[in-house]
Amino acid sequence: MMHLLTRIRTNYYLKIMARFLEKRAKRYLLGGGLYLLKAPVPETIDSVVGIEKILIIRPNFRLGNALISTPVIDALRERFPSATIDYLATDKTLPLLQQRPVDNFYLLSRTAILRPWQCVTLCRRLRAQRYDLAVQVSGGSTSGFIVTRLIGARYSMGSRKDDQRLYNIEVDAKSSHAYDFIVSLTRPLGVVCRNRPLLQLTVQERYQAMEKIQQLIGLHSNHLSDSGFIAIFVGGHQKKRWPLAFWLTLIDNLEAHRIRYIVFLGPEEFRLLAPIEQRLMSSMYGYLCPPLPIRHFAAVLERARLLVTPDSGPMHLAAALDVATISLIRQKKSLAFVPREAYDTTLWRPEVSTVVEAILANVDRQNTTVLEQTAAVIG
């Protein structure tokens, strides 16, 4: 079973087919659910009482989607400080949610696709908890909606969809950007919600990251200024990827400009490992980082001066860690997900020369900021 799932995840055409079948099945499930289930009674967040147990629902396997949902946790914790807050996640995304103010996690595994009885057992466990409020984070998740209704919470909360009432507390969370959707979803709570993902690392994870960077670069100092590097993430989902020639040319340009960088490969980029590894063998400034557990990778990424990446999970990791990004975009729908702070840069189908110019401009801007801060301290 696991071999079949791996083949589907790593084969482009199988992924397209699996995604099509998944969407079709969810459409039928949603239609059947809306036909059979009674519409919830309209409520407002101020009218609900006795909220002692809350379940946040986001059973999605993509790292970026899990990260985007993280500000919801803090918003609910601030609005209901004494409540028990649980989270329905997946075994893949759980590490990104650790260290957040969550009391209990419930996990959905990929094997549930081939073992549907696992989903039934999970829903029974959740129903037994007798939640007061179930919060469906994604506006278009059919599986999330189904779970929200099946667990029998006293109240449900989610995004309004068309003219069909799906939840007791419905929010008009339409927005042009995924980060703004989360802010709109939590607005009825009456608390401030960060419009950027959140990730909290431990002291130990940061120490291990510094050791890994020193191991890669061959340094013997713990000073951040000595270990500054540009992170290059080679990966992405389906059509968001960039060809091997693009990355090899970028590597050559970074070498020519004497810019220190570390290359990270996505889990499905094993076909690019050999050529990139070979190109870096003669490199003076570049290093290839071996696969790392996701939180260890995040801690290393936090040390980067800048991340160059397609639309990907690491792009949202950088946003959560307040690391500057240069997002390489090939599809218009990706524009709704790119980080957009003043220090972030979005490039639409750029040439390598444009990427290099953006890297140099970002590095110069960071150097100028450091000099200005130093002068202010001295002054």
C-alpha positions in Angstrom: 0.0 0.0 0.0 2.7 2.4 1.0 4.6 1.6 -2.2 1.5 2.5 -4.3 1.0 5.8 -2.4 4.7 6.7 -3.0 4.4 6.0 -6.7 1.3 8.3 -6.9 3.0 11.1 -5.0 6.1 11.0 -7.2 4.6 10.4 -10.6 3.2 13.5 -12.3 0.4 11.8 -14.3 -0.6 9.6 -11.4 -0.9 12.6 -9.2 -3.0 14.4 -11.7 -5.3 11.4 -12.0 -5.5 10.9 -8.2 -6.3 14.6 -7.7 -9.1 14.4 -10.3 -10.7 11.3 -8.7 -10.3 12.9 -5.2 -12.1 16.1 -6.3 -14.9 14.1 -8.0 -15.4 11.9 -5.0 -15.5 14.9 -2.6 -18.0 16.7 -4.8 -20.4 13.7 -4.6 -19.8 13.5 -0.8 -20.5 17.2 -0.3 -23.6 17.1 -2.5 -24.9 14.1 -0.6 -24.1 15.6 2.8 -25.9 18.9 2.0 -29.0 16.9 0.8 -29.2 14.6 3.8 -28.0 17.0 6.6 -30.1 19.7 8.1 -28.7 23.2 7.8 -27.3 24.6 11.1 -29.1 27.2 13.1 -27.5 30.7 12.5 -25.5 32.0 15.5 -22.9 34.7 16.3 -19.8 34.2 18.2 -21.2 36.4 21.0 -24.4 34.4 21.3 -22.7 31.0 21.9 -22.1 30.1 25.6 -20.1 27.5 27.5 -17.2 27.2 25.1 -14.9 24.8 27.0 -13.7 22.5 24.3 -12.7 23.6 20.8 -11.5 21.5 17.8 -9.6 23.2 14.9 -10.1 21.2 11.7 -7.4 21.2 9.0 -6.6 17.6 7.9 -4.5 18.6 4.9 -1.1 17.0 3.9 0.5 20.1 2.4 2.9 21.9 4.6 2.0 25.3 3.3 -1.7 24.9 4.1 -0.9 23.8 7.6 1.4 26.7 8.2 -1.2 29.2 6.8 -3.7 28.0 9.5 -1.4 28.5 12.5 -2.5 32.1 13.4 -6.0 30.6 14.1 -4.7 28.8 17.1 -3.4 31.9 18.8 -6.6 33.8 18.0 -8.8 31.2 19.5 -6.5 30.9 22.5 -6.7 34.6 23.1 -10.6 34.6 22.7 -11.1 31.5 24.9 -8.1 31.5 27.3 -9.4 28.8 29.6 -10.8 26.4 26.9 -9.2 23.2 25.8 -8.1 23.6 22.2 -7.5 20.5 20.1 -6.4 20.3 16.5 -7.2 17.7 13.8 -4.1 17.6 11.6 -2.2 15.0 9.6 0.9 12.9 10.5 2.9 14.9 7.9 2.0 18.4 9.1 2.1 17.7 12.9 5.7 18.8 13.4 4.9 22.3 12.1 2.2 22.7 14.7 4.2 21.6 17.7 5.1 24.3 20.3 1.8 26.1 19.5 -0.8 26.5 22.3 -2.7 23.3 21.5 -3.8 20.8 24.1 -4.3 17.7 22.0 -3.6 16.6 18.4 -5.6 14.1 16.4 -4.0 12.8 13.2 -5.1 11.6 9.9 -2.7 9.4 8.0 -2.3 8.9 4.2 -3.0 5.3 4.7 -6.6 6.2 5.5 -7.1 6.6 1.8 -6.7 2.9 1.4 -8.1 2.1 4.9 -11.3 4.1 5.3 -12.2 2.4 8.6 -9.4 4.5 10.1 -11.5 7.6 9.3 -14.5 6.1 10.9 -12.6 5.3 14.1 -11.2 8.8 14.2 -14.6 10.4 13.8 -15.9 8.3 16.6 -13.1 9.4 18.9 -13.7 13.0 18.0 -17.5 12.7 18.5 -16.9 11.2 22.0 -15.0 14.4 23.0 -18.3 16.3 22.8 -16.8 19.6 21.5 -18.5 22.9 22.1 -17.1 24.5 19.0 -15.7 23.0 15.8 -13.7 25.5 13.6 -13.2 24.6 9.9 -10.2 26.5 8.8 -10.2 26.0 5.0 -13.0 27.6 3.0 -13.1 24.9 0.4 -12.2 21.6 2.2 -14.9 19.0 1.7 -13.3 16.6 4.0 -13.0 19.3 6.7 -16.7 20.1 6.3 -17.7 16.5 6.6 -15.7 16.0 9.7 -17.2 19.2 11.2 -20.7 17.8 10.8 -20.0 14.2 11.8 -18.3 15.0 15.2 -21.5 16.6 16.5 -20.1 19.7 18.1 -22.7 22.1 19.7 -21.6 24.9 17.4 -19.6 25.0 14.2 -17.7 27.9 12.6 -16.4 28.3 9.1 -16.3 30.3 5.9 -19.6 31.1 4.1 -19.9 29.3 0.7 -22.5 30.4 -1.9 -26.1 30.5 -0.6 -25.9 27.2 1.3 -25.5 27.4 5.1 -22.8 25.0 6.3 -22.0 26.3 9.8 -23.7 27.9 12.8 -21.2 30.8 12.7 -20.5 31.8 9.1 -17.8 34.3 8.1 -17.5 36.1 4.8 -13.8 35.3 4.5 -13.4 36.0 0.8 -10.0 37.5 0.1 -7.4 37.8 -2.7 -4.6 36.3 -0.5 -4.5 33.2 1.6 -3.0 35.0 4.6 -5.9 37.5 4.6 -8.4 34.7 4.5 -7.2 33.6 8.0 -7.5 37.2 9.3 -11.1 37.4 7.9 -12.0 34.0 9.4 -11.0 35.1 12.9 -12.3 38.6 12.8 -15.6 37.8 14.6 -13.5 36.6 17.6 -12.6 40.3 18.2 -8.9 39.6 18.6 -5.8 40.5 16.6 -4.7 37.8 14.2 -1.3 37.7 12.5 -1.6 37.8 8.7 1.4 35.6 8.3 2.2 32.0 9.3 3.7 31.1 12.7 6.4 28.6 13.7 8.0 28.4 17.1 11.4 26.7 17.3 13.1 25.5 20.5 16.6 26.6 21.7 17.8 23.0 21.1 16.6 23.1 17.5 18.4 26.4 16.9 21.6 25.0 18.4 21.4 21.9 16.2 20.8 24.1 13.1 24.0 26.1 13.9 25.9 22.9 14.1 24.6 21.7 10.8 25.4 25.0 9.1 29.0 24.9 10.5 29.3 21.3 9.3 28.3 22.3 5.8 30.2 25.5 5.5 33.2 24.4 7.6 33.2 27.3 10.1 34.2 27.4 13.7 32.3 30.4 14.9 28.8 30.8 16.4 28.4 34.3 15.1 25.5 34.8 12.7 27.5 37.1 10.5 30.0 34.4 9.8 27.4 31.9 8.7 25.2 34.1 6.5 24.0 32.3 3.4 21.4 32.3 0.7 19.0 29.4 0.8 18.0 27.9 -2.5 15.1 25.5 -2.5 14.7 23.2 -5.5 11.2 21.7 -5.4 7.6 22.5 -5.6 4.3 20.9 -6.5 3.7 19.8 -10.1 3.7 22.8 -12.5 5.2 25.1 -9.9 8.6 23.5 -10.4 11.5 25.0 -12.4 13.7 22.9 -14.8 17.2 21.6 -13.9 18.9 24.0 -16.3 17.4 27.0 -14.5 18.9 25.9 -11.1 22.3 25.0 -12.6 22.6 28.4 -14.3 21.6 30.1 -11.0 24.3 28.1 -9.2 26.9 29.3 -11.8 25.8 32.9 -11.4 26.0 32.7 -7.6 29.5 31.3 -7.9 30.5 34.1 -10.3 29.3 36.7 -7.7 30.9 34.9 -4.8 27.7 34.5 -2.9 27.6 31.8 -0.2 24.5 29.6 -0.6 23.1 26.3 0.5 20.9 24.2 -1.8 18.0 22.2 -0.4 16.1 19.6 -2.5 12.5 18.8 -2.1 11.5 15.2 -1.3 10.3 14.5 -4.9 13.4 16.0 -6.6 15.6 12.9 -6.4 16.1 12.9 -10.2 17.9 16.3 -9.8 20.2 15.1 -7.0 23.0 13.7 -9.1 23.5 16.6 -11.6 23.3 19.3 -8.8 25.6 17.3 -6.6 28.1 17.0 -9.4 27.9 20.7 -10.2 28.6 21.6 -6.5 31.6 19.3 -6.3 33.8 22.1 -7.8 31.9 24.9 -6.0 33.7 27.5 -3.9 30.6 29.0 -2.3 27.8 26.4 -2.6 26.8 23.5 -0.4 24.2 20.8 -0.8 22.2 20.0 2.4 21.1 16.4 2.9 17.4 15.7 3.7 16.5 16.9 7.2 13.4 16.4 9.4 11.1 19.3 8.7 11.7 21.1 12.0 15.4 20.7 11.7 15.2 22.1 8.2 13.1 25.0 9.5 15.8 25.8 12.1 18.5 25.9 9.4 16.3 28.0 7.2 15.9 30.5 10.0 19.6 31.3 9.8 19.4 32.1 6.1 19.7 35.7 4.9 17.2 35.0 2.1 15.3 32.1 0.6 15.0 31.7 -3.2 12.1 29.3 -3.9 9.1 28.4 -6.1 5.6 28.4 -4.6 6.2 25.7 -2.0 6.0 24.7 1.7 9.4 26.2 2.4 8.2 29.5 1.1 5.6 29.6 3.9 8.2 28.3 6.4 10.3 31.3 5.6 7.3 33.6 6.0 6.6 32.0 9.4 10.2 32.6 10.5 10.3 36.2 9.1 13.0 35.2 6.6 13.1 37.3 3.4 12.0 35.5 0.3 12.3 35.7 -3.5 9.4 33.8 -4.8 9.7 32.4 -8.4 6.2 32.2 -9.7 5.0 30.4 -12.8 1.2 30.3 -12.2 -1.2 33.1 -11.5 -2.9 31.3 -8.7 0.4 31.3 -6.8 0.2 35.0 -6.4 -2.5 34.5 -3.8 0.0 32.7 -1.6 3.4 34.5 -1.9 4.8 36.3 1.2 4.3 40.1 0.8 6.3 41.9 3.5 8.5 44.8 2.4 11.5 42.6 2.4 9.9 39.9 0.2 10.2 39.8 -3.6 7.9 38.2 -6.1 9.2 37.4 -9.6 6.9 36.4 -12.4 8.6 33.7 -14.7 12.0 35.5 -14.3 15.2 34.9 -16.2 18.2 33.8 -14.1 19.8 37.2 -14.5 16.6 38.8 -12.9 16.8 36.5 -9.9 20.5 37.3 -9.4 19.7 41.0 -9.5 17.0 40.5 -6.9 19.4 38.5 -4.7 22.1 41.2 -4.9 19.6 44.0 -4.2 18.2 42.1 -1.1 21.7 41.4 0.2 22.7 45.1 -0.2 19.5 46.2 1.6 20.3 43.9 4.5 23.9 45.1 4.7 22.7 48.7 4.7 20.2 48.0 7.5 22.9 46.4 9.6 25.3 49.4 9.0 22.5 51.8 10.0 21.7 49.9 13.1 25.3 49.7 14.1 25.8 53.5 13.6 22.7 54.1 15.7 24.1 52.0 18.5 27.5 53.7 18.3 25.9 57.2 18.1 
